[in-house]
């Protein structure tokens, strides 16, 4: 990789899986930062012991707030790229170089992982919901987005100037794409492997987060 890349991992009560994610990402980037969003377990200590820089919220503020803290950290660094991935182990950190090479080859400002080309293991309702919300996000961003809900994504430094995030929850991941697309940044997607771990459940609350998503859509429509 010719450009400097950092990995940013939002985390909330992920003491069990976060160390493995950090350890796998570290050889592929020059710094790993874990944003501990007010965890009540040992997430921060475990991440630090694994070699990550830890940015800690004193209370739980939501994934969007953790992303915003990660973006601020990115802005203060000298990295050209920041790759966001989840702390729960569902993303394979070994795929980070693929995001970087795709950004270099295409000139994209954001490279988004997509699980839609191989959705085996994804619950049908979630699959259909992702297709619909991604279509909506693509309309608002004025570019096709196969999987707008995927948290595994790369951002180029140039996109930071056009980020004015107003949300604090899971809908922030969609707002990022809308703002970047409308500002004229190129968005591309790459297929990724998603690891569904037995006993792990999504933190998305369908009703609560669904309402927040459609409020976001209404505001940008």
N, C-alpha and C positions, 0 to 999 in steps of 0.2 A: 504494500500500500504506500502510495507516494504522499497522500495527505494524512494528517494526524486525526485520529479517530478516538472518541471516548464512548463508553457505554454508560447509560443511565438506566437505573432499575428502580422504579417506584415499588415500595413494599409496605404492606400492612399485616402484621402478625404472620410473617413468613419465616420464622426462625428455623424451621425444619429444612426447607428446600433452598433457601437463599445462598448458603455457602457454596453449594454445587454450581449454581448459576454463576456466581462471582468467579470461582476457580476456573470454570470453563471459558469465561469471557476474557480473563486477564491476559493470556498470551496473545490475544487477537487485537488488542487495543492498548493505548498507552496509559489509560486510566479508567477505572470503574468507579462510578459513584452510585451509591444506594441512597435513595430518598426514603427514609423511614417516616411514614406518615402517622406518627403518634402511636406506634405499636405498644401493646401492653405485655408482650413477651420479649425474648432476647434477640429480636431481629437485628437491632443496631450492633450489639456486641458480637454476634455471630458474623455479620457482614464485615465488620472491622477486622476481626481475627482472620477472615478469609482473604484480606488484602484490599478491601474496598475503602474509598473515602465515604464517610457517612454524613449525610445532611439530614438533620432530624427536626421534625415538627413536634412540638411539645404536646399537641393533641391531634386527634384524627380530623383532617380537614377535607378528605376526599381525593380521589385519584387525579382529578384535574388540578388541584392545588399542588399535588406532588409533581405533576408534569411541569407546572409553572416554575416550581423551585428548581427542577432539573434544567429547564430552559435558561433560567437565570445563571446557573452554574456554567452551562455551555457558553453563554455570552461572555462570561468573564475569563474563559479559558482561551487558549490559542489554537483550539481544534478546528478543523475544517468541517468535520462530520460528527454528529452525535447519533448513536443508535440506541433507541429505547427498546427495552424488552421487559417482560413480566418476571416477577420474582418467584413465581410458583412452580417454575420448571416446565411449563407447557411450551416454551419456545426453546429451540435448540441454538445455543450461543455459537455453535460451530458454524452456523450459517451467516454470521456477521460479515465475513469477507465478501460474500455474494452480494450483500446490500451495497458495500462500498464499490465493488467493481461495476455494479449496475449503474450507480450514480456517476461514476467516472465515464462510463461508456455512453450514457444517454444525456448527461448534463442535467439530470433531474435534480430539483431542489428537495423533493421528498420521495423516498422509495418505501412503499407500503407492502408488508407481507400479505399474501392472500392464501387462505385455507380453502377457498371455494373450488379449486381444481381437484382437490382430493379431500373431500369432507367426510370420509369414512370415520365413524366414531362420533361425529357431531350429531346431537339430537336433531330430529327432523324439524321440530318447531323452531329451534335456534337457527338451523340452516335457512329456513324460509324467511325468518325475521331478518337475518343478516343480508340476504339477497335484496329484500325490500328497502331496508334502511340504507344499504350501500347505493341502491339506485337513486334514492332521494338525495343522499350526500353528493353523488356525482352530478345530479342536476344542479344543485346549489353551488358546487365547486366549478361547474362548467367543464368538467373532464370526467371520463369514466373512472369509477373506483369499484373494483370487484369486491373488496372486503374492508369497508370503512371502519369496522369495529376492531380490527386487529391492532394490538398494542406493539407489535414488533415492527419497527419502522426506523428509517434513517432520515435525518434532517441535515441539510447543508446550511452552513453559517449564514448565507445570504438571505434565507427565509426569515431569520429572526426579526429583521426590521419591519416585517409585515404581520407579525403576531401581536394581536391585542386581545388576548383571551378574556372572556367575561364569565366563563363557567367554571365550576369547581368539581364536577362529578365525571362519570364515564363519558358524558356527551362532549367533553373537552377534546377527545380524540377526533371527533367529527368536526368540531369547530376549527381545529388546526387546519384540516384539509380544505374546508370552505374558504377560510381566510387566505390560505396560500394560493389556492386555485384562482380565486377572484383577483388576486394581486398579480396574476400572470405567471406564477411559478409552475414549472412542469412537474406533474405527478405521474409516477410510474409504479407498477406493481410487480412483485416477484413471488413465485410460488414458494411456500414454506411447508415444513413438516410441523404438525401440531401434535404434542404429546399429551394425550388424555390420561391422567393418572386416576386410578381407582380410588374412590373415597373423597376425591377433591370436587368441590362444587363452586360454580361461578359466584362471585360476589355481586353480580348484577342483580338488582331487585326489579323484576319485570315491570310491575306497575309503576313504582316510584321513578325508576330510571327511564321508563318509556315516556312518562309524562314530561320529564325534563328534556328528553330528546325532541319530542314534538313541539315543545315551546321553543327550542332552538331552531327547528325547521321553520316555524311560523315567523320568527324574528328575521330570518335571512331570506325568506321567500319573497 
